[in-house]
Amino acid sequence: MTRQCSRRTFLTTAAIGAASTYAACRPRAQKRTRTMSANQRLNLAFIGLGRQGTLLLNEFPDDVVAAFCDVDDASAAEAYRRFPNVPRYRDFRILFDKQKDIDAVVVATPDHWHAAIASAAMRLGKHVFCEKPLARTIHEARAIAETAKSCGVVTQAGSQGMASPGIRRLREWMEAGVIGSVREVHCWTDRPLWPQGIDRPVDAPLPPATLDWDMWLGPAPERPYHPCYLGLNWRGWWDFGTGALGDMGPHVLLMPWLALKLGTPARITAESSPVNQETAPAWSTIRFEFPARGELPPVTLTWRDGGKLPPRPEGVDPNETLGLDGSGTLFIGDSGTIAIGPYGYGEGPRLVPRDRMRAFAPPAQSLPDAEVSHWREWANACRGGPLPSFPFEQAAVFTETILLGNVALRAGRTVAWDEKQRSLRNPPEADALLRPVYRGPWRL
């Protein structure tokens, strides 16, 4: 990128993520957050205006769209068309420098940008909603959680199933022992819907004038521009995304993680189509082994993507749909099986085969339904309302579980995890997969 010297000097010496003066949350950061009443409107900055970022514009009708930031004018075109008078930026640091009125930030960039942008906003006292997965690496997830805790802002990670009625009914069923003890869980998705299992392109066309390629790369290692990284395709590239598991795991794995109080796994084993250093494989099967939790027995959870499906439970008609939109979860208990879709909306949990539901009397409702959506829950909390359901401190532990699947996948062998130390027992060479390599001047 070409910038004036004065701007470069400011960005290098004072910008969050690039300067050591922002290595820890400054005590004065909280003073920048307005004290708000329940009926006041938030000034929101939206960073990342691709498909998901543009959809999120619909989720905050009670607040003000105060700023846009995207490195690709073509990707952000729909948002710019809908809100022609909203200030636009390509660099979030300049946005934060110029617009002191921003109360909260919505982050919907590719995964490799989540940690740097979310941390930057929190250190300035901004409340943050960050799309899933919370981070691309385990080190980033921890850093985000620690920054959120030290800065005291309101945070929410983008697993919207947290606000669904289905997850509440599922938790009630598990507490009531509807299918007895659960020791086996199967999760699956039809992702990837983008290319995976491919190598880096050899040609290097010039980036379009609408795109700031250097800023798109941000902390990721240097590489030439190619259109194969744009759109949703970045999800499959290890330097930018987290593959099918990182895309749908935050929705599908959330169901068992919450309902069974899983925490983090002790052992993870993966098999897949050929693995390379550039992209996630075309399909994978990952087995997570969770230890006993109090009176709850150990659980083996198997994840499948790329068209791989679990064995159908006995007695289930071949035409009976399990899950939703190609994704779902099966809980295998001592006395039955429960199926649920990835978000917990719609039908919610049900016994399978479906015939078992005819005579089933569900346990009495004990958990209240959410009064607002996952997004508005966060916005209301920013205005002083009840705390949101999935703050970064909690979401970071869940994200670690997901990302450990990718560590096992890339390591090509069983990974053992020490939850107390939050570190790998083996293999030692996989340690490098826990921490990103940031391109200067970016830091976390």
Buried (B, 14 or more C-beta within 10 A) or exposed (E): EEEEEEEEEBBEEEBBBBBEEBEEBBEEBEEBBBEBEEEBBBBBBBBBBBEBBBEBBEBBEEBBBBBBBBBBBEBBBBBBEEBEEBEBBBBBBBBBBEBEEBBBBBBBBBBBBBBBBBBBBBBBBBBBBBBBBBBBBBBBBBBBBBBBBBBEBBBBBBBBBBBBBBBBBBBBBBEEEBBEEBBBBBBBBBBBBBBBBBEBBEEEEEBEEEBBBBBBBBBBEEBEBBEBBBEBBBBBBBBBBBBBBBBBBBBBBBBBBBBBBBBBBBBBBBBBEEBBEBBBBBBBBBBBBBBEEEEBEEBBBBBBBBEBEBEBBEEBEEEBEBBBEBBBBBBBBEEBBBBBBBBBBEEBBBBBBBEBEEEEEBEEEEEEEBEEBBBBBBBBBBBEBEEBBBBBBBBBBBBBBBBBBBBBBBBEEBBBBEBEEEEBEBBEEBEEBBBBEBBEBBBB
